[in-house]
């Protein structure tokens, strides 16, 4: 009988049937249905938001894509796809708020980067997004976070300004955020994805 200690499992079984190795992810094991489904059930703000449903990463991703397009109306559709997928790794590693990421340390970022590269390769994007594009996605991400913070996460505008930067109000569409049911959001996410893939 062997006394050899079994290595801890580092893969996850997906609803598609794929087995995704989190430490060495392959683009072959990534499916958009799995991403859309997972992100639709991952809550932002650790679930501390108003409403009947959590505000999911999928809903946030769709909104960030809208904001990114609003800020960059003539941009190549492939970069709009990058905006939609900017939080894609969270379909398997969850959405950690910034203080938790800081506590976990650099290992989280390494895992995130590997998964991001695999997702990008799967859908025809470069493993590393060009810095100017990444900066614009981050700008849209911060705008979304600011609006989420003040409308559904209980932050004052002063707190949100300190954390995410005071937004240029003209950059924000008139919007009252209201979280939707996960399967509704999954459908929205897939609709935006399919529309963008047709344009690339």
Number of C-alpha atoms within 10 A of each C-alpha: 3 4 5 6 6 6 6 6 8 10 15 13 11 18 12 12 11 15 16 20 15 18 13 13 19 18 17 13 18 22 17 18 16 19 23 25 21 24 29 28 22 23 22 23 20 15 13 13 20 16 13 10 15 24 30 25 25 32 28 24 23 22 20 26 24 20 24 26 20 15 16 15 12 8 13 13 17 17 23 25 22 23 27 25 25 21 20 26 23 20 19 19 15 18 21 16 11 10 8 11 14 12 9 12 10 11 10 15 13 12 16 19 15 17 27 25 19 21 28 21 17 18 17 13 16 16 16 12 17 10 9 9 17 16 12 18 26 16 19 25 22 19 25 22 21 25 20 23 21 16 18 19 20 14 15 12 15 11 15 21 15 10 13 17 15 15 16 8 9 7 13 16 10 8 8 10 14 16 18 17 15 23 13 11 24 24 16 17 26 18 13 16 18 13 12 17 14 8 9 12
